């Protein structure tokens, strides 16, 4: 960990645009950026977005944003970048990160985008190519079959049941299937390809052990400036989904593998790697790389790794502060889904850490110094859930 905050670069007045203010990771990044003295603007599509409801932004924009219309969304973002001066623009989700990476040459003259070059970015969001990079770098990952286009291709390759198919480009557990026999494979595979595009086919790692996440920062020369590891004790949906309870841990072996993977990929800046411990041999295997800020950034900030500072330093051409250590035992919970996990999991009273243990804990969304966004976020979540349930009825 750095030794003296008084010797850190002064970032007061650096103008930052945070895109997609609805994302819950905004609740971690906004106070962190303000603590640095940055002038913060959030780009929002609704007054209910946490980036609009929060007290932290200096400017709160309401602009067009629609994931179904990438061209119009990017055009609206470019209008904002041209209308005012920004030093750094930080995307919050895969959608905005993809837009900024694909149009990086258009954005750079207006503000430094916190994304990687398109060829590096595309490899990271493609789960199949990430697995290929793992094999090249000597980093453990599940056994993967490449470029499978049909059920017959998979059967001919001799992958033992059960195995996993999932979209090469996706987030969360969308499109994830555990295939247990040939009949299920033939029933599911073609439809999955039609709906989600090309699929990754890989060995199924039983989800009975611990999952991990490692957040890394590499400077402009590819040197590691931080690597924070946390375990994921619970996730929702219960049978495989997004993290809802995590604890910071010291796992130098995981950090070393994740740094080596991202360096091999030519990564720069903030990167996030998801892993799972294989209960069959105890090896932690890489599942995917997330090429944008994740909600897990909040546990790293709480543990003493200031990714917000590192992003702004890299984006403004300053030397990047190194964080060689962090506090273990810091816990992050996403109570919106951790409550659902409690209601649905048969392990609700046996889980470790205990569901009722709130020591050393921070929430992904709730901030006692900025409570209103929790209310608006909850309203948005209920609306989205209602819409999703209506879709399932159709």
N, C-alpha and C positions, 0 to 999 in steps of 0.2 A: 504494500500500500504506500502511496506517496507519503512523505514525512511531514510536510509543512504546508498547510493551505495558503499561508501568506505568500508563498513563493510561486503560486500557480498563476498562469496568465490571466490578465484582466479581460473578461469577455463582456463587460458592460456596454450596452448599446448595439451589440450585434443583432441584426434584424433577422428573425427566424419566422418562416411560414410553415405551420404544421397542417398537413393536408388530411382530410377525412376526420373531422372532429368528433364523429360518432363513435370511433373506435375506443374501447376501454383502455388501451395502452396510452391514450392521451392523458388519462388521469395520473399516470406516472411521469410522463414527459413534461407536462405543463408546469408543475411546481419545480421540477428539476431545472428547467430552462430559466424560469423566473429567478431561482436562487442564484443563477450565474449572472443575473443582471441583464439578460437578453431582452430585447423588445420583441414580444411574442404576438403573432397574428395567427388565428385559427380559421381554417376554411371549412365551413359547415353547410349542410344541405337543409337543416331543420333547426328551429329554436330549441328542440328537445335534445340535440346533440350535446354531449358532455362538453365539447369544446366551445359551445355557445353558452351553456348554462354556468360554466365555471367562472370564478372570480379572478382567475390568473391571467387570461389574455389581456393584452393592451388594446387589441383590435379584434372584433369578432365579425367575420364575414358570413353572409348568407348568399350562396351562389348555387348555380345549377350543378348537380352531380348525380349521375345515373350510371350504375354499373352495366346497364343494358345498352348504353350509348357512349362508348369510349371516345369516339371522335368529338362529340359535343362536350363531353366532360373535360377533355384535354383543351379544347378551344376556350372554354370558360376559365380554366386554370391559367392559360397563357394570358388572357385578358387581365387577370389579377396580377400576374408577374410583371406585365408591362406597365400597369397603372401605378405601381409604387416600387420602392427599392427594397429588395431583400438580399441578404447575404447567403442564407442557407434555406433550402426547402426540404422538409422531412416528411416522407410518406408514412402512413400508419398501417396500410394493408397491402396485400398482394396486388390489388387492382391499381392503386395509385403508384406503387413501386414499379409495376410493369409499365405503366404509362410514362413515368419519368425515365426509366431505363431505355425504352424503345425510342424516346424522343430526346435523348440526352444532349445531342448536339444543338437542338433548338432551345433547350432550357439553360444550358451552361452560360450563355452570354448574359442571362438575366439573374441567375442565382445558382449557387452550387447545389446540385441535387444529391441527397444522401442515398445514392444507389450505385450499383456496379455497372460496368460497361455491358452492353447488350449480350455479347457472346458469353461472358461469365455469368450474368444474371440468368440467361436462358438455361444454362447447364444446371444451375442451382435449383430452379423451380421444376425441372424435369427429374422426377424421382428415379427414373431408369438411368439417366446420365449421372446422377449423384452416386448411384451404386457403382457405376463404371469407374468414377473418379476414386471411390473408396478402394476398389480393387487395385487401381494403378498406384495409389498412395500407400497401400499396405495397411489400411484401416479396416477393422472388422465390420462386416455388414451381413445381412441375410443372403443366402445363396439366391442368385437372381438369374432368370432366363431373359434373354434380350430379344426384342423385336418379334414377339409372339403375336400373330395375327388371327389365329383360329384355335379352337379347342384341340383339333388334331395336332397342330404344332406343339402344343403344351404336352399332350399325351406322348407324342413321339420323343420329346426331350427327356422323359423319364422322371419328372418331378414327383416325389412321393406325396401322397395325401397325408394330412391336410396341407394346403398351401394358400397363399393370399393372392388375390388380384385387386388392384386399386388403380385409379387413374394416374397416368404419368404426371399430370398437372392438376392439382386439387389442393384443398385445405381441409383440416379437421378429419373427420371420418367419412366424408362424402364419397360414395362409390366404393367403399371398402367391403370386400366379401372374403370370408374364410370358406374355401372350397374343400369339401370333405369327400366327394366321390365324383365319378365320371358323369353321372346323371345330373348332378347339380352344376357341374362345369358347363355341360352342353346347354343347360337351361338358362344359365346366367350370362355367359361370356359375351355372346354376340350382342345382346341387349345392352350390356354395360359399355361395350365399345361404341355402339350407336349413340348412347346417351352422354358418355363422358369422354369419348375419344380413346386413343391408344392406351393400353393398360400395362402396368408393371406386374410381372408374375414372379413371386419369390417365396422362399420357404417360410412357413408359419412359425413364428417364435411365440411359444405359449405366453400369454399375458398374466402369468402368475407370479412374476418377480417384479422388480422395481424398474420404472422408466426414469430416464434422466433427460435433462436439457442442459446444454452448455452454450453460454453466450460469450462470444469472442469479439475482440476488436483488434484489427490489424491496421497499422499506419500506412502511409502512402508508399512505403518501401516494402510492405508485406511483413513487417516485424510485429510480433504479438505484443500488445500493450495491456491486455487483460484477458482473462478467461475464467468465468464464474460458472460453477456447476451447481445444479440443484436437482433433488429427486422429485418425482411426481408420485405421490402416494395414492391419489384418487383422481379419477377422470370421469367425465360425463359426456355422452351416454356411458353407462356402467360397463358395457361390453366393448368399449373402445371409442374414445373421443378426446375432447380437449381437457387439459389439466384444470383441476379445481382445488387442489391442495398440494403445496410444494414446500420443501425445506432446503436451504442452502447447505451444501456439504463440500468437504475437501476431497476431491478425487483427481489427483494430478495425472493419473493414467488416462482418464477421460479427456481432461483438458489438453493433454499432449496430442492425443489422436485427433481431436477436433481442430486444433490449430494446424496440425500437419495436413489434414484434409483441405481446409480452406486455403492454406498457402499453396497447395498443389493445384487448386482450382483458379489461382490468380486473384483471390478475393482481396478486397480493400474495405476498410471500415467495419461497421457492425455486422455480425453474422450470427445466426442461431442454428444449432444442430440438435435434433431430437435423436435419442438413443433408447434402446431397451436392453435390459440385462437378460441374457438367455439362461433360463433355469437349468438347461441341460448341461451347460459347461461353465456358467458363471461369467461368460464373456459379454461385455457391453457392445452392442452392435448398432451402427448408425442406421436410422430409418429415413431421415430426410434433412434437408437444409431449408430454413426459412430465410428468404432474402430481404427481410424488412424487420422493423421493430416489432417484437412480440409483447404480449401482455406480461410475460415473465420478466421483462426489464425492471419491473417494480421491485422484485425481490433482490435483484442485483444492486439497484440503487440503495435499498434499505441495508444491504450487507456491506456497502462501502465502495462499490464500483460505479463511478459516475459516467455512464455511457453518454449522457447528454453533453457533458463537458467534452468528451472525446470526439463526438460527432461535430460539435461546433469548432473545436480546434482544428480538426482535419479539414473541415469545409472552409475555414478562413486562412489556411496555410500556416498555422501555428504548429510548433512541436506538440505531439500528442502525449498527454500525461499518462504515465504508466501506473497501473494498479496491480501490484504483484501479489497482493493478499486481500482477503475479505473475511467477513465474519461468518462462521458456520452456525447453524441452528436458527437462522432467521426464517420465518414462515410466511408464506403468501397463500391466501385463500380467495376464491371467487365464490362468495357466499350465494350468489344467485343460483349457481349450478351445484355447489356443494350441498345445499339444502335438498335439491332434487336427488342428488346421489344418496343422501341419508334416507330419503323416503323410499328409494327403490333398491338399495343394495342389501343383500342378505348379511353382509359383513358390517353393518352399521355400528354395532356395539363392540366389534373386535378389531376394527381398523386401527392402525398405528401410523401417525399419532392419533390419539383419541379425537373423535369429532368434537368433543366438548372441551378440548384443550385450546385456549386462545392465548397462551403465553407467547411472547415475542412474535406476534402475528400482525400482519397488515392485510387489508383487503384490496383486491384489484381495483375496485370502483369507489368504495366509501372512503372519504377523507373528512375527519371531523372539522378541519379548517375550511373545508369547501364541500358542504353536505348536499347542496341543491342538485348537482349532477347525478347523485345516486337516485334521486326521485325521478328525474327526466329519463335516465337510462332504464330504470325499471318500467316506466310507462312504455318506452319504445320496445323493450323486451316482451312485454305482454301483448303489444300489438303484433309483433312479428310472430309470436307463438300462435295467436289467434288466426293469423293469415295462413300459417303453415298447416294448422289443423283443418282449415277450410279446404286447402289444396288436397289434403289426404282424403277428404270426403268425396272429392270429385272423381 
